[in-house]
Amino acid sequence: MPLIYRKYSSFIKKMENLNITVIISTYNKIDWLEKVLWGFAVQTYQNLEVMIADDGSDDKTSALINEFRKTFPFTLRHIWHEDKGYRRQTILNEAILAAKGDYIIMTDGDCIPKKDFVETHAKLAKKNHFLSGGYCKLSLNLSESISKQEVQDGICFDFKWLNSKEKLGLSNTLKLKSGRKVSEILDKYTPTNATFNNCNSSGWRSDLIAINGYDERMQYGGPDRDFGERLENAGIRGLQIRHRALTLHLDHPRGYKNQESIDKNLAIRAFNKKNKIVETDYGMKQHKGEVRYIEK
């Protein structure tokens, strides 16, 4: 067997041996979650479990997940807690602790993954680093129009098809049209920082736990960035893969967005940056021993 083939085969075997948990955050948006699960049902990477981190949705979400379980090719788990207002960071912390994978991919219930989404994260996973993926934001009309077949066939990621529906900007064009080599070059030289964004980022479970998870004081507007900034403070560097690992970000209103929470989050982030904080006092450990979720 040629040396280059042996090395390639060894790399593929090593990659497939990486146990991955995909954590998808959601709250009462089953039409979008359905499209996202269509995307995860056709992933090229096989060694994974998919976990829904549910911030208190009603029974419609449970019914949708149970229906998917009948044919879903991977383990599909549902971590839920009672609806007591916006507590997304709390349920994400519980999901990380409950995850069986050594490597965690974080995404949202409004982000359809490309078929090679998990495979790309697995290939590029690197010790002492987290990965920062990308997304193409769609209009509400286009978000609503995407069908199951278009997700399963991958046509919804085809530049010509999307551009025929609505004119795409330069950023989305580069992400969708660039091949493997060009995407790698773009990721290497992009001026955009490799931040932790919950719609498409990944890291080693042990690293996420070491910083005590998400800061549960924080609501909408920056908790993911704080998460990544504390990873950086711990010496876990971000790697940019925004042109190689893609999702389609479906549009929706954000009734939970308010300036008060954004300002509060900015103050927390500024303090943590200034003081090089690694482990938040308001994360996983403050509830040690408590059962704060139900696995449905």
C-alpha positions, -999 to 999 in steps of 0.1 A, spaced: 0 0 0 15 34 -10 26 56 20 3 85 11 -27 61 10 -17 46 44 -14 81 59 -48 92 44 -65 60 57 -50 65 91 -63 101 92 -98 91 82 -99 63 108 -87 87 135 -113 113 124 -142 88 125 -131 77 160 -138 112 174 -170 110 194 -190 141 187 -221 156 203 -240 182 184 -259 205 207 -288 225 191 -305 252 212 -342 258 206 -373 274 220 -408 270 205 -398 272 168 -407 238 154 -409 249 118 -372 260 118 -361 231 140 -376 206 115 -355 221 87 -324 219 109 -330 182 117 -335 174 80 -300 187 76 -285 167 104 -302 135 92 -280 135 60 -246 143 76 -217 125 61 -200 120 95 -214 90 114 -199 90 149 -222 115 166 -252 121 188 -275 150 183 -289 167 214 -317 193 215 -311 218 243 -346 231 249 -352 263 269 -387 253 280 -407 247 247 -442 233 248 -452 197 238 -451 205 201 -413 203 202 -413 170 220 -437 156 194 -415 167 165 -384 151 180 -403 119 187 -414 118 151 -379 123 139 -366 95 162 -385 70 141 -361 73 111 -332 95 124 -299 78 117 -282 90 149 -290 91 185 -314 120 191 -316 133 226 -339 160 241 -327 180 272 -355 202 286 -362 225 315 -393 244 326 -400 278 309 -390 304 334 -380 331 310 -348 333 289 -325 307 304 -306 295 273 -272 295 289 -285 273 318 -298 246 295 -267 247 273 -245 241 304 -267 211 313 -264 198 277 -226 200 278 -224 181 311 -249 155 297 -231 151 264 -214 118 257 -191 131 230 -155 142 237 -159 169 212 -189 194 211 -204 213 182 -227 241 192 -254 253 168 -289 267 169 -324 255 160 -325 281 131 -293 270 114 -295 243 86 -262 225 84 -244 216 51 -240 179 46 -203 180 55 -209 203 85 -200 178 112 -173 161 90 -156 195 85 -155 202 123 -142 167 129 -114 171 103 -103 205 116 -106 198 154 -73 206 171 -61 203 207 -60 236 226 -82 253 200 -119 260 193 -133 264 158 -154 293 146 -177 284 117 -198 306 94 -233 311 82 -253 326 54 -282 347 66 -314 343 46 -345 365 44 -377 354 60 -394 345 27 -365 324 15 -362 307 50 -399 297 48 -397 284 13 -368 259 17 -382 223 15 -372 190 28 -360 178 -6 -339 209 -11 -322 203 23 -316 166 17 -303 171 -18 -281 200 -7 -295 223 -33 -302 249 -7 -265 255 -4 -261 259 -42 -251 294 -50 -270 296 -83 -301 283 -68 -300 306 -38 -290 336 -59 -319 330 -82 -343 333 -52 -327 365 -38 -295 385 -46 -267 373 -23 -241 397 -10 -203 393 -13 -198 375 21 -224 348 13 -211 345 -23 -176 338 -11 -188 312 14 -210 294 -11 -189 296 -43 -154 290 -30 -140 255 -34 -119 237 -7 -86 253 -15 -99 288 -19 -120 285 13 -89 275 32 -71 305 19 -100 328 27 -101 315 63 -64 320 67 -64 356 56 -98 369 65 -97 400 88 -127 386 108 -117 373 142 -123 337 151 -150 343 178 -172 317 195 -207 320 180 -233 295 191 -248 291 156 -216 274 145 -186 267 168 -170 237 184 -145 227 210 -133 199 233 -159 191 260 -131 191 287 -122 227 277 -158 239 278 -162 224 313 -128 238 325 -141 274 321 -173 264 340 -194 267 309 -216 297 300 -222 326 324 -258 321 334 -263 357 344 -262 366 307 -292 367 284 -293 376 247 -265 396 233 -230 383 238 -229 352 260 -213 331 232 -186 358 227 -179 358 264 -176 320 263 -150 322 236 -131 351 252 -127 331 284 -115 301 264 -89 324 249 -80 336 284 -74 299 293 -50 295 263 -76 279 240 -72 297 207 -99 302 181 -94 289 145 -113 305 117 -133 281 95 -162 304 84 -158 296 47 -154 258 52 -181 249 78 -214 264 67 -250 267 79 -280 286 65 -293 310 92 -331 312 90 -347 345 98 -371 351 127 -381 379 151 -362 382 184 -387 392 210 -362 385 238 -337 411 225 -335 442 247 -309 469 253 -308 463 290 -295 427 287 -270 437 259 -256 465 281 -253 441 311 -236 415 290 -211 441 276 -202 451 312 -196 414 321 -174 408 291 -154 440 297 -147 429 333 -137 394 322 -114 407 295 -97 433 318 -92 407 345 -83 378 322 -112 357 338 -112 321 328 -137 304 350 -170 322 356 -185 320 391 -220 318 375 -217 286 355 -220 249 360 -204 245 394 -228 268 412 -255 241 408 -233 210 414 -254 180 424 -287 196 414 -310 181 387 -320 210 366 -334 193 335 -355 164 322 -342 142 294 -373 134 274 
